[in-house]
Amino acid sequence: MLNLPVASSELILCHYVNFTNQIQVARISNITGWFFERVIFPGQRLLFEAPCQGEMEIYTGMMATALLSERIFCESLQIHASNHATPSSALNISMPSEPEPNRELAVF
């Protein structure tokens, strides 16, 4: 099925990780006129946009026996601005402004 148009202002950026050792299928089908389905391999990260009222269903299992194992509200998978790269000043890391003079490099 195709993703039908949903206003971009209604979409949120979401993140999901398959922490299992099995292939999973992620599906959002509770939004009228909108459908999402992806295969997620073990250890794979999935970054996607979805309506905030969407509910992701996670199916886990073997080839023909996938079972619904989890339901997650997309709002709880939302990436917030504070989740993005943290400046080095917030990590208490000092960055040298210039290389130190007369410093020899070790050669192996």
Backbone bond lengths (Angstrom), bond angles and torsions (degrees), N, CA, C in turn:
res aa  C-N    CA-C-N  psi(-1)  N-CA   C-N-CA  omega(-1)  CA-C   N-CA-C  phi
1 M - - - 1.441 - - 1.524 109.65 -
2 L 1.291 115.52 156.86 1.457 120.93 -179.46 1.516 111.00 -96.78
3 N 1.341 114.99 149.70 1.462 119.31 170.36 1.518 107.22 -74.35
4 L 1.309 117.22 119.25 1.450 121.13 178.73 1.520 109.35 -86.29
5 P 1.333 117.18 156.58 1.462 119.74 -174.92 1.528 113.66 -57.48
6 V 1.301 115.22 131.17 1.463 124.06 171.20 1.517 104.20 -131.06
7 A 1.303 118.12 135.10 1.467 120.68 -178.73 1.518 109.88 -54.58
8 S 1.335 116.98 131.70 1.466 120.92 -176.90 1.521 112.17 -60.48
9 S 1.334 117.38 -25.14 1.464 119.58 178.60 1.526 111.51 -70.80
10 E 1.333 117.02 -17.30 1.455 121.64 179.49 1.526 112.02 -89.58
11 L 1.325 117.72 -7.31 1.460 121.69 -176.55 1.522 111.32 -93.88
12 I 1.332 115.35 147.00 1.461 121.10 174.64 1.521 108.15 -120.96
13 L 1.321 117.13 151.59 1.457 122.50 177.70 1.522 108.15 -85.46
14 C 1.334 115.88 127.68 1.466 121.22 -174.83 1.523 110.84 -126.48
15 H 1.341 115.53 161.53 1.458 122.83 -177.81 1.521 109.13 -140.78
16 Y 1.333 116.15 132.67 1.463 121.64 177.15 1.524 107.96 -138.33
17 V 1.341 116.85 143.38 1.467 122.13 177.70 1.517 108.59 -124.36
18 N 1.329 116.33 133.46 1.461 121.75 174.69 1.523 107.64 -86.14
19 F 1.329 116.72 99.82 1.458 121.76 -179.22 1.525 112.43 -86.89
20 T 1.325 117.92 1.40 1.463 120.77 -178.39 1.526 110.07 -87.75
21 N 1.322 115.72 176.59 1.465 120.49 175.34 1.527 110.26 -102.47
22 Q 1.332 116.65 18.21 1.460 121.99 -179.80 1.523 110.59 -122.49
23 I 1.334 114.95 155.43 1.459 120.07 174.13 1.522 107.98 -70.03
24 Q 1.327 115.68 138.96 1.460 121.13 177.95 1.529 109.40 -121.21
25 V 1.314 115.34 156.31 1.462 121.63 171.28 1.520 106.57 -118.29
26 A 1.329 116.04 125.19 1.465 121.91 177.31 1.522 107.47 -102.89
27 R 1.320 115.58 132.44 1.461 120.03 -176.67 1.528 109.84 -140.11
28 I 1.341 114.97 134.75 1.467 121.10 171.74 1.521 105.54 -120.73
29 S 1.321 116.44 114.99 1.465 119.15 -176.63 1.523 113.04 -134.66
30 N 1.324 117.33 8.80 1.465 119.46 -177.36 1.532 113.82 -88.80
31 I 1.325 117.90 3.12 1.461 121.89 179.98 1.531 108.47 -101.85
32 T 1.316 117.23 121.27 1.461 121.56 179.90 1.523 110.31 -60.90
33 G 1.334 116.59 128.74 1.459 121.39 178.32 1.517 114.36 76.65
34 W 1.331 118.08 12.89 1.470 121.44 -178.64 1.522 108.35 -143.86
35 F 1.338 116.99 137.55 1.460 120.90 -178.22 1.520 109.13 -145.28
36 F 1.328 116.25 141.78 1.470 122.41 -179.51 1.521 107.68 -141.21
37 E 1.331 116.41 132.95 1.463 120.21 175.84 1.522 108.69 -151.91
38 R 1.340 116.42 130.71 1.463 121.88 179.82 1.523 109.95 -142.25
39 V 1.325 115.72 147.28 1.464 122.13 172.00 1.519 106.79 -90.08
40 I 1.343 116.73 134.36 1.463 121.44 -178.81 1.524 107.88 -124.50
41 F 1.317 116.55 119.40 1.458 121.92 -178.84 1.528 110.69 -81.52
42 P 1.334 117.50 159.33 1.472 120.30 179.64 1.530 111.21 -53.39
43 G 1.326 116.24 130.30 1.459 121.84 179.29 1.517 114.53 81.27
44 Q 1.313 117.87 -7.68 1.463 120.96 -177.66 1.521 110.99 -76.04
45 R 1.343 115.29 144.73 1.463 122.89 175.22 1.522 107.77 -103.10
46 L 1.304 115.77 139.52 1.457 121.59 179.89 1.521 108.54 -119.82
47 L 1.315 116.30 121.13 1.460 123.05 176.97 1.523 106.05 -111.66
48 F 1.322 117.76 124.65 1.455 120.26 -174.03 1.524 110.66 -152.52
49 E 1.327 115.29 161.05 1.458 121.43 174.07 1.518 108.16 -106.56
50 A 1.331 115.70 139.56 1.459 120.90 -179.28 1.521 109.48 -151.99
51 P 1.321 116.84 157.62 1.466 119.44 173.61 1.526 109.62 -63.16
52 C 1.329 117.66 141.39 1.468 120.15 -176.32 1.522 112.28 -63.08
53 Q 1.325 118.83 -24.49 1.458 120.36 178.35 1.532 111.84 -86.96
54 G 1.333 117.25 3.68 1.460 121.23 178.46 1.521 111.92 -67.76
55 E 1.325 115.12 152.16 1.459 121.35 177.31 1.526 107.55 -126.54
56 M 1.331 115.94 115.31 1.456 120.70 -178.12 1.522 109.73 -84.45
57 E 1.321 115.66 129.53 1.454 121.88 174.43 1.519 107.29 -102.59
58 I 1.322 116.93 131.65 1.459 122.13 178.58 1.522 107.94 -109.30
59 Y 1.326 115.65 120.82 1.462 122.01 177.54 1.518 107.98 -106.32
60 T 1.327 116.63 128.72 1.459 122.25 -178.21 1.518 108.53 -126.80
61 G 1.320 116.60 143.80 1.458 119.39 176.09 1.508 111.77 152.58
62 M 1.308 114.31 -167.23 1.456 121.45 -179.52 1.528 109.32 -84.26
63 M 1.323 116.48 -178.35 1.461 122.51 -173.19 1.537 114.19 -46.96
64 A 1.303 118.90 -60.09 1.465 120.93 -173.56 1.525 113.15 -103.88
65 T 1.324 117.65 6.93 1.463 119.60 -174.96 1.527 112.71 -125.79
66 A 1.305 117.45 37.71 1.466 120.01 179.84 1.524 110.20 -67.45
67 L 1.322 115.81 131.27 1.458 122.45 -179.87 1.518 109.88 -116.49
68 L 1.324 115.69 145.42 1.461 120.13 175.60 1.521 107.73 -65.42
69 S 1.319 116.92 116.29 1.462 120.56 -176.27 1.522 113.17 -109.10
70 E 1.337 117.21 -16.09 1.465 118.73 -175.03 1.525 110.18 -163.35
71 R 1.321 116.08 145.99 1.464 122.67 170.84 1.519 107.02 -124.48
72 I 1.336 116.09 128.22 1.462 121.03 -175.96 1.523 108.49 -131.21
73 F 1.321 117.57 130.22 1.457 120.45 174.92 1.528 108.54 -71.34
74 C 1.331 116.82 132.32 1.463 121.47 -179.39 1.520 111.50 -57.02
75 E 1.311 116.63 -32.58 1.466 120.46 179.16 1.533 111.03 -58.30
76 S 1.335 117.58 -33.57 1.467 120.24 179.50 1.525 112.07 -78.25
77 L 1.334 117.89 -13.24 1.467 122.28 177.02 1.524 111.77 -97.70
78 Q 1.322 116.62 0.20 1.463 121.67 -175.29 1.520 111.72 -63.71
79 I 1.327 114.80 138.73 1.462 121.72 174.47 1.521 106.77 -91.57
80 H 1.314 116.24 124.09 1.466 121.52 178.90 1.523 109.01 -98.94
81 A 1.310 117.64 160.93 1.464 122.50 -178.18 1.521 111.72 -54.54
82 S 1.317 118.47 -32.99 1.463 121.05 -178.76 1.522 112.03 -71.01
83 N 1.346 118.37 -12.27 1.459 121.73 178.75 1.522 112.36 -83.93
84 H 1.333 117.13 -9.45 1.459 119.82 -178.05 1.528 110.33 -77.69
85 A 1.317 116.13 179.94 1.463 122.02 -176.29 1.523 112.01 -48.54
86 T 1.309 114.93 133.94 1.456 121.56 -179.75 1.521 108.99 -94.14
87 P 1.331 118.95 131.02 1.460 119.96 178.14 1.525 110.85 -62.89
88 S 1.320 116.27 149.06 1.464 120.54 -177.87 1.520 111.79 -60.37
89 S 1.340 118.32 -28.63 1.468 120.09 179.25 1.525 111.17 -64.21
90 A 1.329 117.26 -32.75 1.460 120.36 178.93 1.526 111.44 -74.16
91 L 1.318 116.72 -21.31 1.461 121.06 179.93 1.519 112.14 -92.04
92 N 1.327 116.96 0.75 1.458 122.73 -178.25 1.530 111.47 60.69
93 I 1.327 115.80 44.08 1.461 121.87 178.26 1.519 107.32 -110.05
94 S 1.319 116.19 129.02 1.464 118.44 177.03 1.523 108.49 -94.07
95 M 1.303 115.35 130.92 1.455 121.59 -179.51 1.527 107.97 -106.68
96 P 1.333 118.03 122.87 1.464 119.47 178.98 1.522 110.70 -65.89
97 S 1.333 115.38 139.18 1.457 119.41 -179.31 1.525 111.13 -80.42
98 E 1.326 117.20 -33.78 1.464 121.29 178.70 1.519 108.52 -139.03
99 P 1.330 117.27 151.13 1.465 119.13 177.14 1.526 110.72 -64.42
100 E 1.322 116.01 148.00 1.463 120.04 178.47 1.522 109.59 -70.94
101 P 1.355 118.71 135.38 1.469 121.29 -179.80 1.526 111.13 -71.37
102 N 1.329 116.02 153.97 1.464 124.12 175.71 1.534 113.20 57.87
103 R 1.269 116.72 32.55 1.463 119.49 177.54 1.517 107.96 -97.97
104 E 1.320 116.71 124.59 1.459 120.97 -177.91 1.521 109.93 -88.91
105 L 1.315 114.70 146.23 1.452 120.34 176.79 1.518 109.23 -95.78
106 A 1.291 116.49 137.16 1.464 120.72 177.13 1.521 108.77 -79.43
107 V 1.323 116.02 137.03 1.463 121.54 178.38 1.513 107.61 -115.06
108 F 1.305 116.32 128.71 1.470 120.83 -179.96 1.489 110.58 -107.31
